[in-house]
Amino acid sequence: MTATEDAGDTVSMSGPTPGRDGNRILLIVLGAALAGLFVFAVLRLVVSGVLGVDGNRYTAAALALTPFAVPFGVVLAVLAFVGRQRLIGVASALLALALVVPLVPRVVVDGGPAADGPGLRVLAFNMYFGEADARRVVDLVAEHRVDVLVLTELETDTVRALTDAGLPELLPHRISRPGAGGVGSALISRYPLTGAELAGPSTFEQPAARMRVDGVAVEVVAVHPVPPVTDARTWRSELGALPEADPDGAVRVLAGDFNATADHAAFRDLVATGYVDAAEQRGRALVPTWPRDRFGPPVTLDHVLVDTRATVDHYSTHDIPGSDHRAVLAHLRLPTPTAGVP
């Protein structure tokens, strides 16, 4: 072997090592993904979870994606272990496990109090600027014997379509505030309604009413705060201006498009005033309600909240053509008449 050949061999042996470079790239990619997951976990568990701060429009939007962070963490952990990046794998698995904790109550059925008063069936639905199929809404009301219908994004033309479809024959009483551009809302009921001012100032209409259900005093609010991606400050203010539950007064029900999920501190603060989320009590709070048949990660924005003195016998979601939301239906069991306002 000549000196020249020796030199050539030496040069070739000191050249780039594809396997080593591939490992370096894998480490960078996995490390960046882990850093993103860590930042998200801090946002959800510490900033929102402990400090009660949802932040601006971007962080509020990100918080709604918490259910997706868990599978992301699991996939990241698997990829890291396969790539022999054990430290990243362990860290990813631990972060995914931590993010599972706030999700567990949403899939566990909670029996609630032993309420044995009259039943109340509440259906809440976003009409998507009045584009939803009015006939299907009326059919759903008839099929499930709905007692109270809460509609948001209600247009004047939609009111006429609902009337033509026979809604007044099923639910003759209403407080309706239709409006262009999705601002309108309505409360439509089997029971006579008395208007009330229970919600604070809001961008969209949020009518409220009092009624009596077989001797039990009930107050219902149609909920529709502005989306946080439009104005996070106003969104927090409008959620915060919704009425707290009143343990000594009428049984309160808040229903509609909250533009918030259980991963938002503003929503959890409202629930903590004395409500239960009907979906969570039935273990179905991870069932998405928006967007339907449209692009975007599915999240749970529509809710029925009820006073903790009541219980939830049934909860379900329903597709209605024309809307980007699903309708949410809750069968409530109210406390006995003596537990409400006489």
N, C-alpha and C positions, 0 to 999 in steps of 0.2 A: 504493500500500500504506500503511495507517495505522500509527500508532505502536503501537496495540493489537495489530494483527496481527503487527508486528515482535516485540513482547514475547512473543506466543504462540508464534511460531516459535522464539524463543530458548529458551523453556521446554521445548518439545518436543524440541529438539536436545540438550538437556542431560539428558534422562531416561535410564533404565536401558537398557543394551545387551545384549539376550538372548545374542548370540553370545559376548560377553566374559564374561558370568556362566557360560555353559556351559563355556567353557574353564577358568575358575577351578575349577568343580566337578570337571571331569575331572582337573585337576592335583592336586586334593586326594585324589581317590579313587586315582589311580595312585600318588601319593606314599605314601599309607598302605599300599598293597599292596607297594610296593617296600621300605618300612621293615620290614614283616612278613617279607618274603623275606630281607632282610639279617640280621635277628635269627635267623631259622632257619638261615641259612648259617653264622653265627658259632657257633651251638649245635652243628651237625653237624661242621663242619670244624675248629673251634678247641677248643671245650669238650670234645666227645666225641672228635674226631679227634686232636687234639694233646695235650690235657690228660688224656684218658682218663676223663672224668667224664660219666656219664649223668644225674646229677641226681635229681630226685624223680619221683614217679609221673606227673606231667604232662609233664615234659620227656622221660622215658623213652618215654611213649606217642607224643609228637610225633616223636621220632627214628625210630620205625618207619615214619613217613610220608615219609621222604626220597625214595623213588622218585617220589612225587607232586609234590614241590617242583620238579623239573626241568620237567615240562610246564607247571606253573603259571608258572614264570619265562619260558618261551617264549611263552605266551599273553600274559603281561603285556608282554613286549617288543613283540610284534606290535601290541597295542592302543596302546601308547605311541607307536610309530612312525606308526600310522594317525592318532592324535590329535596328531601333530606335537610330541610331547614326547620329543625325541631323546635328551636326557640320561638320562631315566628308561628309555628303550628300551635304550640301551647298557648302563646299569648292570644292568638285569634280565637281559640276554643274558649278561653276564659272570658274574653270580651263578649262572645256570642252568648255564653251562659249568663253573664250579667244582664245582657239585654233581654233575655228570656223572662227574667223575673217580673217586670211590669206587665208582661203579656199573659201570664198564667191566669190571673183572675178573669180574664176575658173569655176563657174557654172552659171554665169550671162553673157548673150550675149552682146557683145559690138559691135556696128555698125561700128566703126572705121571711117576713113576719107572717104569722098565721091569720091573715086578714080573712074575714068571713062575711063581708058585706056584699053589696051589689057589684056586678061586673060592669066594666066600661071598656069598649073596644075603640082604640084610637088609631087612625090611619093618617100618616103624614107623608106628603109628596111634593116634590119640586116640579112644577109644570113646565120648566125650561122655556121661559118667555111665552108661555101659552101654547107651545107646540105639541104638548103631550095629547094623546088620544083621550078625549073627554068621555067617549062611550066606554072605553075600557076602565076608566076611573069609576064610573057609575056602576059598571058590572062588578068591579071589585068590592065596592061598598055593599052592593046587594048580596054578593056571594058570601061575604064574611060578616054580614049583619053589623056593619060599622056604626058606632054611636056618635063619634066625633071625627070629622074630617078636617085636617089642617093642610091648607094649600099655600105654597109659596111660588113666587114668579108668576103671579096670576094676572092675566090681561083681561080687559073688558070683553073682548070677543070670546074668550074662554068661558066666562061666566054665562054667556048666552048659549054656548055649546053644551055646557053642563046642564043648563036648564032644559034645553031641547032633548037631552038624553034622559031626562026624568029624575034628576037628582033631588029636586024639591019634594017629590013624592016619598022619597026615602028619608031625607034629612031636611025637614021644612024650615029650620031656624038657622039664620046665618048672620054673621058680622063680616061684611065683605069690603075690602079696600083694594080693588084692582088698580093697576097702574102700568103705564108703558115702561119698557126697558127693564122688566124683571123686578120692579119695586113692589108690586102688589102682593097681598096675602089675604087669606080668609079663614074664618072659623065657621064650620057648617055642622049642625048638630041635630040629633033626634030630640034633644031636650031644649026647652026655651032658654034663650041666652040673654044675659044682661051685660052690656058693655062695661069694661073696666080698663083703667090705665095702670097696668102692672109693670110693663117694660119701660125702660128709660128711653131717651132720644136715640133714634136709629136712622140709618140711611134708607133702609127698606122698611116697609110697613110691618109692624109686629103687633097686631091686634090681640086683645085679651078679653076674656068673658067669664062670667060666673054662671053656674047652673046648679040644679039640684038633681041628683041621681038617686031615686028611691030614698029620699030623706038625707042623703049625704051631700054636703056642700062641696062643690068642686070648682076650682079656677083653672082655666086653660090659657096658655099663651102660645101664639104662633111665632116660632123663632126663626129669624133669618138675619143674622148680623152680616156685615160686609165681609168679603173674603180677606184673609190676612195678606195675601199676595197683592191685593189692591191697596190696602192701608192697614198695616199691622197695629198701629196705635189706636185707630178707630175700632178695629176688630176687638181688641182687648177691652176697650171702653164699653162697647155695646154688649159684649158677653158679661162684663162686670155689672152692667145695669139691669140685667135680668133679675127677677125677684127671687130672693132666697126662699127656701121652704119655710113654712110657718107651722110649727108643731101644735100650736094652739088655735089655728085657724082652719080655713078650708083646705081640703086636699088639693095640692097644686100639681099640675101637669104641664111640662114644657115640651113642645114637640115641633119638629121641623128640620130645616137645613141649618145646622149650627156652624157650618164651615170650619169645623174643628173636630179633632179626634181625641181619644183618651190619652194621647201622648202630648197634648198641649196643657200646660199648667193652668191656663185661663179656663179651660173646660173642666179640669179636675177641681179647681177651686169652686166652681159653680156647683158641681155635684156634691162637694163636701159640705155645702150649706144645709144638706138634709134631703138629698135626692138619691135615687138609684137609677142607673141606666138600664132600661128594660132589656136591651141586648146583652149586657154584661150579666144581669141576673139569670138569664137563660143560657149563658155560656156561648153566646153567638156574637160577641162584640168584635170579632175579627172578620165577620162577614162584610165585604165592602159594599158601599152604596153608591159610589161615584168613582170614575166615570163609567157609565154604561154604554157599550158599543162605540166607545171613542178611545183615542190614543191616550195613554197615561197610566201610571201605576194606580191600581185600584185601592181606595182608602175608604174609611167609614166616617162620613161627614154628617149623616142624618141620624137623629136620635129621638127617642121618647124617654124623657126623664119624669119620674113620678116620686112623690113624697114617700119617705121610708115607712110610713104607716100602712102603705098599700103593698101589694105583692104583684108579681108578674106571672100569670099562668101560661102565657104563650107569646112568642115573638117570631116574626118571619119577615122576609123581604120579598118584593114582587116586582117583576119587570112590567113596565107599561110603555108601549111604543111611543116614540117621539120625544122622550126625555132622556137626558144624560144621567139622571138619578134613578135609583130604585126606590119604590115606596116602602115604608117601614110600618108594620102593623104590630101593635101590642095589645094583648088581652090583659087588662088590669083587674085586680080584685081589690075593691076599696074596703076601708075599715067599716065596722058597723056604724049605723047612723049616730049612735051615742058618742062615737069617737070623733065625729066631725063637728062642724058648727051647727047648732040647732036651727 
